[in-house]
Amino acid sequence: MAAAVVDTAAAAVAAAGIAGKPVDKRLAKRHKRQVSRSREKVRLSEPDLRTPEQIVAARLASRPDLRPQTAWPTLPSDSEPAKEPEPSE
């Protein structure tokens, strides 16, 4: 955790270099509420349970230059002459 965590408005004032000036009690209480509410909202992320091999495979699969080329049907373009149908008898 960071060493410069500010818990109260008084500590914030002292850290800002304006020590000696009186701290508004209303602001101090408001800051204390905000800090406590933000600490309640902190959620730790879930650990990645994949094996290192799975992580490497997922990274390789997500790279567009290394993905296997899929066989998309080729659409006729305007630059190619149309093929004539075979005569059926």
Secondary structure, 3 states (H helix, E strand, C coil): CCCCCCCCHHHHHHHHCCCCCCCCHHHHHHHHHHHHHHHHHCCCCCCCCCCHHHHHHHHHHHCCCCCCCCCCCCCCCCCCCCCCCCCCC
